[in-house]
Amino acid sequence: MEKKENHTNQQQQKMCETAHSNSDPPPDRLVRVYADGIYDLFHFGHARSLEQAKKSFPNAYLLVGCCNDEITHKFKGKTVMTEAERYESLRHCKWVDEVIPDAPWVINQEFLDKHNIDYVAHDSLPYADASGAGKDVYEFVKAVGRFKETKRTDGISTSDIIMRIVKDYNQYVMRNLDRGYTRKELGVSFVKEKRLRVNMRLKKLQEKVKEQHEKVGEKIQTVAKTAGMHRNEWVENADRLVAGFLEMFEEGCHKMGTAIRDRIQERLMGPYGQVVDDEDEYSDDDSDEYYDEEEYYDEEEYYEEEKR
């Protein structure tokens, strides 16, 4: 028990000595600064934090550690980009001097010594240590006085980007279908694809009607001026007629869309209520994760606290 306490005291004393010895180095010496993160969907928020780390000293050499897929999926969750793609994105950032793949989740003295790191740069908010080693993954470097604070960029994060895609899911599916991707590559069922195409055609038709409505309004004003009649009288009559037409048109479009979707559903259903498409690997649209008119998504799945 006494040996264990002595060992702990020695570690704490060593940490304090290291902290006192790590005052700002002379400006003419190359300072090795380390920053780490996941850097999924690398964006300008990431770049700005690395810029701050690079400029934290007049003569800094910036090393950037990036965690691999295995450790990231274990402690944080699934990424959009693979580890190789994330490493390569960092190599193309002008502030980065060196990329360290397979970076550890928690930094220790051994890692600092191995790479001759003087300081670790990150924002000051405690980042929960999912590995269970401590309350903050930067707890050690803060304790030994080798931590340099950077500021986060408001309004941009990997989670925000993912949420934008999820929110407009149907539009991105249609865009990629139009660009040549197959429904199976996109994970979309046969029924879902047909419904999306019908909805997009109806939407385009409604946009054309709206455009024609605006043109008709302009022509009515021109005719009113030419005939010398009171403008408000023309506009009142025109609005009433056009509004009646649009109401009938939208009702017709809704009925036509419903009839088309019902016909597609009938064609796909077999005698026992099963989908006839044998090659379809995906479930019917009723059980899809996303819906046509009001996209549903799980906010908690994507708004995990973002590292770095």
Order of alpha helices (4+ residues) and beta strands (2+ residues): alpha-beta-alpha-beta-alpha-alpha-beta-alpha-beta-alpha-beta-alpha-alpha-alpha-alpha-alpha
